Amino acid sequence: MDGQDFWIEEATIEQIQLAFAENKLTSRRLVDFYLCRIEELNPELRAVVEVNPAARELADVADSERVAGKSPGGLHGVPVLLKDTIGTRDGLNTTAGSYALLGSEVTRDASVVERLRKAGAVVLGKASMSEWYRIRSLDGVPNGWCARAGQGVNPYLSSGTPCGSSSGSAISVAANMVAVALGTETHSSIICPSDHNSVVGLKPTVGLTSRAGVVPCSPRWDTVGPICRTVADAVYVLDVIAGFDLRDEATKEASRFVPEGGYKQFLNKEGLRGKRLGVVRSPFVDKLHDSAITAAFENHLNTLRERGAIVVDHLHIEHIDSILNPHHSGELLVMMADFKMSINSYLKEELVNSPVKSLAEIIAFNNNNPELEKLAEYGQESFLEAEKTNGIGERETQVLKVLEKFSKEGFEKLMKVNNLDVMVTHGSRACAVLAIGGYPGITVPAGYDSEGMPFGLCFGGLKGTEPKLIEVAYGFEQATKIRKLLHLVILALTLSGCRAIITDAISIKEATVSDLQRALRQNQLTSRQLVLFYLGEIRRLNPVLKGVIEVNPDALYQADRADAERRAYKSGSLHVLHSILFLLKDNIGTKDKLNTTAGSFALLKSIVPRDAGVASLSERAKFRSLTAPNGFSAREGQGKNPCVLSADPCGSSSGPAISVAANMAAVSLGTETDGSILCSESSNAVVGIKPTVGLTSQAVVIPVSPRQDTIGKLEAIIFQLLSSSPKCYKILDAIVGFDDNDAEATREALKYIPYGGYAQFLKVDGLKAKRIGILRNTFFNFGKGSALSQAFEYHFQTLRQSGAVLVGNLEIANILDFTVSGEAVALASEFKLPLNAYLKELVASPVRSLSDVIAFNQANAGLEKPEEFRQDIFLLSESTNGIGVNEKNALANLARLTRDGFLKVMTENRLDALDVPFGISFGGLKGSGPKLIEIAYGFEQATKIRRPPSFKPQNFSYLQPNTTAVFAEDVLLVLIKAKS
């Protein structure tokens, strides 16, 4: 959304204020935008507990004040979300995420809210959180969960933790549901969620910001701080909320730290110069297990050095093991006693009305409302432990002395002895060090691990050192600017409460990647519009074609983020596939809300350990039984060929081919063991590339035979028979290469990848002087005069006219069938071994072996139809016992047949490619991709005869029992559910 040439997404406070000043934006439009985003995204992300019913009215007041020349501060007219423990005397509840406090009334605004209102900020609503700071049950309540909002979801990686307890504040800012937010921290509650959601979180020195009117956890360690997308925004908010408050005794001591002129003056791009930064590797860095994080951390240390910082490495904090264990240090013991005393005081003194007046009554409320509060699932053991305490007694006093000793002999000694300005650590594990001493810290986005999970760099300092922390954090942020949005948008469907308009600027149907990127660059198209178009086509066509098995509920959100990133970065700095939508075959693993099931109910709700890189397919790559129809899977049913509904869609990559052919997706990925890409693409008039085995990684892909498995691309093409398209090779460039998780195969194939990639071989004259072999007797025996025979003779002539040398009448020795060659024997054994290994690697799965899959099919005959389609190959494979004598003989025979057949024909005739009639398919030796691309592209450009399918659904009700329709203004979206 924009406000007269101003893009709101990712906008900073400074940019918002400039837009206000230039009349490109109003506070009302800004509030409307964020409310719309909340309506759209919050059903999935669960980051907002409630919105302020007066938000629009407050925005109108801010606009009127601006017109009258009354703009009291930098936050004037800017919406702010508050963690649901920060009290507001208005139409909002303050509940710590619990139903126990629903309907309670605070006596007045929290002091930080009073400061925000005075600065002109608009309170937008309350952010969700880990209920009661997780102190209800530290081992039970999940990070980011509260009874009122449900489970908060990390917008970068839905399967990753959002951390807590200020989870909703971090999620909302990251997902552009608000400009800025406030969180609170006792022990990691600002730093950790900010770290995990790729935003900036600033934990002030305890007492620098008032806690008055905030639901307490442990007042000796509680602090209120900003969560924003940039360091500058966090500092602007800190300038507003920091300072002395009569209602909070701790601010009297800490107010001496507030610098004259505020904190904004320390936003210095050269802030790293001359700063001494301490690095404590053990245990914060040494225990990292993700190579991407480790490499990023080392690169960031180099960046800090390059920007003038003095990095003092390999330091150690005394008592660190005890500090990091709150049970051992006694921190939890004190926290329990503090919580009971402070919450009882808060309930009696800060609330006008409340359903509960003590911790004991909260416990009773939970016991009386177990379903609301999910008591059976998450418990309240920590509440019960806290209720047993009786204030700060001798034991607690002794613990506090020990904690003070740990701080003085640990962190303070580290900082003073080494003359450090700041300590720098990866992630949020150092929060315990900062917590027990009341020290400040700030986290800045620093990268993303191998699964896409964000992580930050945390800078910590002694009390009152916020100026140094700001200089260092801002200097690092400006040197790296690493916070990003997701590049690859996987096709999805979510329900939108905001109006979407499909572009008329270009024809999306049949558009190539180049066409789409051009339209995106020229602002003729957005990624959101592209997603909505394909979702509409899926809604319209998939009930008949059954090419898509399920859709990703995060796609519209990912599209919005891609649009924001495209606006933020120069087009040349973005990947060629940025904002382009993919469908993945349902055996390619994704670590998100999508299932990976090979089309079978047996793997429904299994969880892969990481991304491989979903569309429907022939179930288990048609390896369950050869009697099963091509394109059939239990989960989606029988796939239909969009060119001729009665024709075979071929398989097992039928779903990707059908979807691309019917314009339900721009591009897709399939896999091939024996014909699964080439046959599907030939039958559905699209492009397919089957790469050399090992050129693309097979990690986290449900295997058939790793010896033969490979991942390839499926695209719409320009003519009716199988050919090639430029966008196909751009995708190939993106997915090839070495992968640690498939090291053996990809290392061997790495030598085949040409310097500069494959796109350089897209040559119009690529056929010139290429030697192409024709196997007439084997593959082109259609019958003289037939339509196919005439078509291929015509294309042979085109190849000659374009400069190719055709070598005809060739034969491959010993072309045998699947069973005689030994391939069947080898595959039966090879399938069982890797499948069992794959199933065991899953984080969760209903089945753990091939024998479990067989048993599932027998036990669920109504779903899997074993009587109709059998599972004889499964049973044959289960009877094998690894690679024995028979299997070794079969593999040796296959190697001999390849050597004496295909290899011999290619080398003796000095061929660049062999032409076979899968559509019109060009095959070559291992690593001959460049030649094949030149030939295929040259042929495509010389013919250009593809036409899209004319299929249209007739007399079909789109609203099936397994779909849900939702009207969003004038746009109808259908949420397609997996069949059950």
Secondary structure, 3 states (H helix, E strand, C coil): CECCCCECCCCCHHHHHHHHHCCCCCHHHHHHHHHHHHHHHHHHHCCEEEECCCHHHHHHHHHHHHHCCCCCCCCCCCEEEEECCECCCCCCCCCCCCHHHCCCEECCCCHHHHHHHHCCCEEEEEECCCHHHHCCCCCCCCCCEECCCEECCCCCCCCCCCCCCCHHHHHHHHCCCCCEEEEEECCCCCHHHHHHCCCEEEECCCCCECCCCECCCCCCCCEEEEEECCHHHHHHHHHHHECCCCCCCHHHHHHHHCCCCCCHHHCCCCCCCCCEEEECCCCCCCCCCCHHHHHHHHHHHHHHHHCCCEEECCCCCCCHHHHCCHHHHCHHHHHHHHHHHHHHHHHHHCEEECCCCCHHHHHHHHHHCHHHHCHHHHCCHHHHHHHCCCCCCHHHHHHHHHHHHHHHHHHHHHHHHCCCCEEEEECCCCHHHHHHHCCCEEEEEEEECCCCCEEEEEEECCCCCHHHHHHHHHHHHHHHCCCCCCCCEECECCCCCCCCCCCCCCCCCCCCHHHHHHHHHCCCCCHHHHHHHHHHHHHHHHHHHCCCCCCECCHHHHHHHHHHHHHHCCHHHCCCCCCCEEEEECCECCCCCCCCCCCCHHHCCCECCCCCCCECCCHHHHCCCCCCCCCEECCCEECCCCCCCCCCCCCCCHHHHHHHHCCCCCEEEEEECCCCCHHHHHHHCEEEECCCCCCECCCCECCCCCCCCEEEEEEECCCCCCCCCHHHHHHHHHHECCCHHHHHHHHHHHHHCCCCCCHHHCCCCCCCCCEEEECHHHHCCCCCCCHHHHHHHHHHHHHHHCCCEEECCCCCCCCCCCCCCCHHHHHHHHHHHHHHHHHHHCCECCCCCHHHHHHHHHHCHHHHCHHHHCCHHHHHHHCCCCCCHHHHHHHHHHHHHHHHHHHHHHHHCCCCEEEECCCCEEECCCCCHHHHHHHHHHHHHHHCCCCCCCCCCCCCCCCCCCEEEEEECCEEEEEECCCC
